[in-house]
Amino acid sequence: MSSSAIAQTLPIGDLGTPFGSKPRYLGVCFGLLLACGLLLLLELTIGSVQVPLHQVIRALTGAEVDREAWARIVLLFRLPRAVNAILSGAALGACGLMLQTLFRNPLADPYVLGLVHGARLGVALTVVFSGLAGATFSARYGMVGEAGMAIAAALCSALVMLCILAVSRRVSTVTLLIVGLMFGYLAQGLISVAMHFTDDGQARVFESWNDGSFGGITRSQLQLLAPTVLLGLASIGGLVKPLNALLLGENYARTVGLPIHRARIACFAVISLLSGAVTAFCGPIAFLGIIVAHLCRNLFGTADHRTLLPAVALMGATIALMADLVTHLPWSKHFLHLNAVNGLIGAPIVLWVILRRKNARSLEL
């Protein structure tokens, strides 16, 4: 299939747009960087306790702050939360783009295909086997416990990915979404069964984590999450050419000598690592993968992964910060859940993606 045919099918523009060749691309990326920086400052200043901007800057630079409580709020609570949002948003955005390319489905992302629920199952099993949960688990086992939780999440996410891969060649793209949902429901059922082997306190801690949030992450957890995400994003850089080839179809990929099986396994390993690590430390995060990939495709008018992969990382970080900021605004009566905010942003985008397609009955890329 030619690149023009792919462009008409998606529809997302010219596949051959090289990385950084357009001033508009660099300008938009610079704008995303500025937006990310502005949202970061707002994250550190706005909340139930208002911290003046100049005091935030003093806290970040190590200078003396007028109130010690302000420094603690900024450095111990808000800054780790904001860094977590940046890392997790970038990771989930990249995962969504890769899954949509690999399965040729515009609605594929870690949450929809059940990878996030698989990671949740890994965390639940870790809780059951350890006999402890959340902060208690980390307090007893430290970095080893936190790493074990992340590894269990990644492994169960990879298991779901392998199951989906096994049936992907036998079903249509729409049916594949249903299969992913069923695996997700199966994982949720197993999680409910696992929770019967914990006490009420452990179950409450798990349910609190299960809401999905960028808050509550500790410095030690960030020390695990940050290198994992950065390693995963760096690894994706080596998968740009295989992803572009797979976007043009398996027949084309074979003609250019791409080892398709190895390329898919490498992509799935990176996706499982990223989605598992993010879910382990943030809980299940919905919609970001779908939102980011489609916004970047339509914003830059290209399907070229050389252009899109840096863009989805920036866009994912920006949208994650924006959603987290809305969640933590000083609401007077109630508070919002992160996934509720993501749904308010993501559901209209998903509907728009479906309805704008020339053949609305088909979801195949």
C-alpha positions as CSV (number, residue, x, y, z in Angstrom):
1,M,0.0,0.0,0.0
2,S,1.4,3.4,-0.9
3,S,1.9,6.2,1.5
4,S,-0.7,8.3,-0.2
5,A,-3.2,5.5,0.3
6,I,-2.4,5.2,3.9
7,A,-2.8,9.0,4.3
8,Q,-6.3,8.9,2.7
9,T,-7.2,6.0,4.9
10,L,-6.2,7.4,8.3
11,P,-6.7,10.4,7.3
12,I,-3.6,12.0,8.8
13,G,-1.6,13.6,6.0
14,D,1.6,12.7,4.2
15,L,3.6,9.8,5.7
16,G,6.8,11.1,4.3
17,T,7.1,14.3,6.3
18,P,10.7,14.2,7.7
19,F,11.4,15.0,11.3
20,G,11.9,18.7,12.0
21,S,11.8,19.8,8.4
22,K,9.0,22.3,8.8
23,P,9.3,25.4,10.9
24,R,5.7,24.9,11.9
25,Y,6.7,21.6,13.5
26,L,9.4,23.2,15.6
27,G,7.2,26.1,16.4
28,V,4.4,23.8,17.7
29,C,6.9,21.8,19.7
30,F,8.3,24.9,21.2
31,G,4.7,26.0,22.1
32,L,4.1,22.7,23.8
33,L,7.2,23.1,25.8
34,L,6.1,26.6,26.9
35,A,2.6,25.3,27.8
36,C,4.2,22.4,29.7
37,G,6.4,24.9,31.7
38,L,3.5,27.2,32.4
39,L,1.3,24.3,33.6
40,L,4.1,23.1,35.8
41,L,4.3,26.5,37.5
42,L,0.5,26.5,37.9
43,E,0.7,23.0,39.4
44,L,3.2,24.2,42.0
45,T,1.3,27.3,43.0
46,I,-2.5,26.4,42.8
47,G,-4.2,24.1,45.2
48,S,-6.0,23.9,48.5
49,V,-3.0,26.0,49.8
50,Q,-2.0,28.9,47.5
51,V,1.8,29.3,47.3
52,P,3.0,32.6,45.7
53,L,4.9,32.1,42.5
54,H,8.1,33.8,43.8
55,Q,8.0,31.5,46.8
56,V,7.7,28.5,44.5
57,I,10.8,29.7,42.6
58,R,12.7,30.2,45.8
59,A,11.8,26.7,46.9
60,L,12.9,25.2,43.6
61,T,16.2,27.1,43.7
62,G,17.0,26.1,47.3
63,A,16.6,29.6,48.6
64,E,14.9,30.3,52.0
65,V,11.1,30.4,51.8
66,D,9.1,32.6,54.0
67,R,7.1,29.7,55.4
68,E,8.5,26.2,55.9
69,A,5.1,24.7,55.1
70,W,5.2,26.2,51.6
71,A,8.6,24.6,50.8
72,R,7.3,21.2,52.1
73,I,4.1,21.5,50.0
74,V,6.0,22.4,46.8
75,L,9.0,20.0,47.1
76,L,7.4,17.0,48.8
77,F,3.9,16.9,47.3
78,R,3.4,19.1,44.3
79,L,6.7,18.7,42.5
80,P,6.8,14.9,42.6
81,R,3.1,14.9,41.4
82,A,3.9,17.2,38.5
83,V,7.0,15.2,37.5
84,N,5.0,12.0,37.6
85,A,2.3,13.6,35.3
86,I,5.0,14.6,32.8
87,L,6.6,11.2,32.7
88,S,3.4,9.2,32.7
89,G,1.7,11.4,30.1
90,A,4.7,11.1,27.8
91,A,4.8,7.3,28.3
92,L,1.1,6.7,27.7
93,G,1.0,9.0,24.7
94,A,3.8,7.0,23.1
95,C,2.1,3.7,24.0
96,G,-1.1,4.8,22.4
97,L,0.6,5.8,19.1
98,M,2.5,2.5,18.9
99,L,-0.6,0.4,19.6
100,Q,-2.6,2.2,17.0
101,T,0.1,1.5,14.5
102,L,0.7,-2.1,15.4
103,F,-3.0,-3.1,15.5
104,R,-4.0,-0.6,12.7
105,N,-6.8,0.6,14.9
106,P,-7.4,4.3,15.8
107,L,-9.0,3.4,19.2
108,A,-6.2,1.2,20.5
109,D,-4.5,2.3,23.7
110,P,-3.3,0.6,26.9
111,Y,-6.6,1.1,28.7
112,V,-9.0,0.0,25.9
113,L,-6.9,-3.1,25.0
114,G,-6.8,-4.2,28.7
115,L,-3.1,-3.7,29.2
116,V,-3.7,-1.4,32.1
117,H,-6.1,-3.9,33.7
118,G,-3.4,-6.5,33.4
119,A,-1.0,-4.3,35.2
120,R,-3.6,-3.7,37.9
121,L,-3.9,-7.5,38.3
122,G,-0.1,-7.6,38.7
123,V,-0.3,-5.0,41.5
124,A,-3.2,-6.9,43.2
125,L,-1.3,-10.2,43.1
126,T,1.8,-8.4,44.6
127,V,-0.4,-7.1,47.4
128,V,-1.9,-10.6,48.1
129,F,1.5,-12.4,48.0
130,S,3.2,-9.8,50.2
131,G,0.3,-9.7,52.7
132,L,0.8,-5.9,52.7
133,A,-0.3,-3.0,50.6
134,G,0.7,0.5,49.4
135,A,2.9,2.5,51.7
136,T,3.2,-0.3,54.2
137,F,4.6,-2.6,51.5
138,S,7.1,0.1,50.4
139,A,8.0,0.8,54.1
140,R,8.9,-2.8,54.7
141,Y,10.6,-3.7,51.4
142,G,11.7,-0.3,50.2
143,M,13.0,-0.1,46.6
144,V,12.9,-3.9,46.3
145,G,9.2,-3.9,47.0
146,E,8.5,-1.0,44.7
147,A,10.5,-2.5,41.9
148,G,8.8,-5.9,42.4
149,M,5.4,-4.2,42.1
150,A,6.4,-2.5,38.9
151,I,7.8,-5.7,37.5
152,A,4.7,-7.6,38.4
153,A,2.6,-5.0,36.7
154,A,4.7,-5.0,33.5
155,L,4.7,-8.8,33.3
156,C,0.9,-9.1,33.6
157,S,0.5,-6.3,31.1
158,A,2.8,-8.2,28.8
159,L,0.7,-11.4,29.3
160,V,-2.4,-9.5,28.2
161,M,-0.5,-8.2,25.2
162,L,0.5,-11.7,24.2
163,C,-3.1,-12.9,24.5
164,I,-4.3,-10.1,22.3
165,L,-1.5,-10.7,19.8
166,A,-2.5,-14.4,19.6
167,V,-6.0,-13.6,18.5
168,S,-5.3,-10.4,16.5
169,R,-4.8,-12.3,13.2
170,R,-8.1,-14.1,13.6
171,V,-10.5,-11.2,14.2
172,S,-11.3,-7.8,12.7
173,T,-10.1,-4.6,14.3
174,V,-13.5,-3.9,15.8
175,T,-13.7,-7.4,17.3
176,L,-10.1,-6.9,18.6
177,L,-11.3,-4.0,20.7
178,I,-14.0,-6.2,22.2
179,V,-11.4,-8.9,22.9
180,G,-9.3,-6.3,24.7
181,L,-12.3,-5.2,26.7
182,M,-13.1,-8.8,27.6
183,F,-9.5,-9.4,28.8
184,G,-9.9,-6.2,30.9
185,Y,-13.1,-7.5,32.4
186,L,-11.4,-10.9,33.1
187,A,-8.5,-9.1,34.9
188,Q,-11.0,-7.1,36.9
189,G,-12.8,-10.2,38.0
190,L,-9.5,-11.8,39.0
191,I,-8.6,-8.7,41.0
192,S,-11.9,-8.9,42.9
193,V,-11.1,-12.5,43.7
194,A,-7.6,-11.6,44.8
195,M,-9.0,-8.9,47.1
196,H,-10.9,-11.6,49.1
197,F,-7.5,-12.8,50.4
198,T,-6.7,-9.4,51.9
199,D,-8.0,-7.6,55.0
200,D,-10.1,-4.5,55.0
201,G,-7.2,-2.1,55.5
202,Q,-5.2,-3.6,52.6
203,A,-8.3,-3.5,50.3
204,R,-9.0,0.2,51.1
205,V,-5.4,1.1,50.3
206,F,-5.7,-0.8,47.0
207,E,-9.0,0.9,46.1
208,S,-7.5,4.3,46.8
209,W,-4.6,3.5,44.4
210,N,-7.1,2.0,42.0
211,D,-8.8,5.4,41.4
212,G,-5.8,6.5,39.3
213,S,-3.9,9.6,40.2
214,F,-0.5,11.3,39.7
215,G,-0.4,12.3,43.4
216,G,0.9,10.3,46.3
217,I,4.1,9.2,44.5
218,T,7.3,9.2,46.6
219,R,10.8,10.2,45.7
220,S,11.9,6.6,45.8
221,Q,9.1,5.7,43.4
222,L,10.1,8.5,41.1
223,Q,13.7,7.2,41.1
224,L,12.3,4.0,39.6
225,L,9.7,5.5,37.3
226,A,11.9,8.2,35.7
227,P,14.7,6.0,34.4
228,T,12.1,3.3,33.3
229,V,10.1,5.9,31.3
230,L,13.2,7.5,29.9
231,L,14.7,4.2,28.9
232,G,11.4,3.1,27.3
233,L,11.1,6.4,25.3
234,A,14.7,6.2,24.2
235,S,14.1,2.6,23.0
236,I,11.2,3.7,20.9
237,G,13.7,5.9,19.0
238,G,15.2,2.8,17.6
239,L,11.8,1.5,16.5
240,V,10.9,4.4,14.3
241,K,11.7,2.8,11.0
242,P,10.0,-0.5,11.8
243,L,6.9,1.4,12.9
244,N,6.8,3.4,9.7
245,A,7.2,0.2,7.7
246,L,4.4,-1.6,9.6
247,L,2.2,1.4,9.0
248,L,2.5,0.8,5.3
249,G,1.5,-2.8,5.7
250,E,3.3,-6.1,6.4
251,N,3.8,-6.8,2.7
252,Y,5.7,-3.6,2.3
253,A,7.7,-4.3,5.6
254,R,8.8,-7.6,4.2
255,T,9.9,-6.1,0.9
256,V,12.3,-3.8,2.7
257,G,13.7,-6.6,4.8
258,L,12.1,-5.9,8.1
259,P,12.0,-8.8,10.5
260,I,8.4,-8.3,11.4
261,H,8.2,-10.8,14.3
262,R,11.2,-9.4,16.1
263,A,10.0,-5.8,15.5
264,R,6.6,-6.6,17.0
265,I,8.1,-8.3,20.0
266,A,10.4,-5.3,20.6
267,C,7.5,-2.9,20.4
268,F,5.3,-5.0,22.7
269,A,8.1,-5.2,25.2
270,V,8.5,-1.4,25.4
271,I,4.7,-0.9,25.6
272,S,4.4,-3.4,28.4
273,L,7.3,-1.9,30.3
274,L,5.9,1.6,30.0
275,S,2.2,0.9,30.7
276,G,3.1,-1.5,33.5
277,A,5.4,1.0,35.3
278,V,3.0,3.9,34.9
279,T,0.1,1.8,36.2
280,A,2.1,0.5,39.1
281,F,2.8,4.0,40.5
282,C,-0.3,5.9,39.2
283,G,-3.1,3.4,39.1
284,P,-5.2,2.9,36.0
285,I,-5.1,6.0,33.7
286,A,-7.6,6.1,30.9
287,F,-7.9,7.9,27.6
288,L,-4.5,9.6,27.4
289,G,-3.2,7.2,24.7
290,I,-6.1,7.8,22.4
291,I,-6.2,11.6,23.0
292,V,-2.6,12.3,22.4
293,A,-2.0,10.2,19.3
294,H,-4.9,11.7,17.4
295,L,-4.2,15.3,18.4
296,C,-0.6,15.0,17.2
297,R,-1.6,13.3,13.9
298,N,-4.1,16.0,13.1
299,L,-2.0,18.9,14.4
300,F,1.1,18.0,12.4
301,G,-0.7,16.4,9.4
302,T,1.6,13.4,9.2
303,A,1.8,9.7,10.1
304,D,5.6,9.7,10.2
305,H,6.8,8.3,13.5
306,R,10.0,10.4,13.2
307,T,7.8,13.4,13.7
308,L,5.1,12.0,15.9
309,L,7.1,10.2,18.6
310,P,8.7,13.4,20.0
311,A,5.4,15.2,19.6
312,V,3.3,12.6,21.5
313,A,5.7,12.7,24.4
314,L,5.4,16.5,24.6
315,M,1.6,16.5,24.0
316,G,1.1,13.7,26.5
317,A,3.1,15.5,29.2
318,T,1.1,18.7,28.5
319,I,-2.3,17.1,28.6
320,A,-1.5,15.0,31.7
321,L,-0.4,18.2,33.5
322,M,-3.5,20.0,32.4
323,A,-5.8,17.2,33.6
324,D,-4.0,17.0,36.9
325,L,-4.2,20.7,37.4
326,V,-8.0,20.7,36.9
327,T,-8.2,17.7,39.3
328,H,-6.4,19.6,42.1
329,L,-8.0,23.0,41.7
330,P,-9.4,24.3,45.0
331,W,-12.9,23.0,44.5
332,S,-15.2,24.2,47.3
333,K,-17.5,21.2,47.8
334,H,-16.2,18.2,45.9
335,F,-13.1,16.9,44.2
336,L,-12.7,15.5,40.7
337,H,-11.1,12.1,39.8
338,L,-8.3,12.2,37.2
339,N,-10.0,9.7,34.9
340,A,-13.2,11.7,35.0
341,V,-11.3,14.7,33.7
342,N,-9.6,12.5,31.1
343,G,-13.0,11.3,30.0
344,L,-14.4,14.8,29.6
345,I,-11.5,15.5,27.3
346,G,-11.1,12.1,25.6
347,A,-14.7,11.0,25.0
348,P,-15.5,13.9,22.5
349,I,-12.2,13.2,20.7
350,V,-13.0,9.5,20.3
351,L,-16.5,10.3,19.0
352,W,-14.9,12.8,16.6
353,V,-12.4,10.3,15.4
354,I,-15.2,7.7,14.7
355,L,-17.7,10.1,13.0
356,R,-15.2,12.0,10.8
357,R,-14.0,8.8,9.1
358,K,-15.2,8.4,5.5
359,N,-16.3,4.9,6.2
360,A,-17.7,5.2,9.7
361,R,-18.5,1.5,9.9
362,S,-14.9,0.6,9.6
363,L,-12.2,1.2,12.3
364,E,-9.3,-0.3,10.4
365,L,-6.4,2.0,9.6
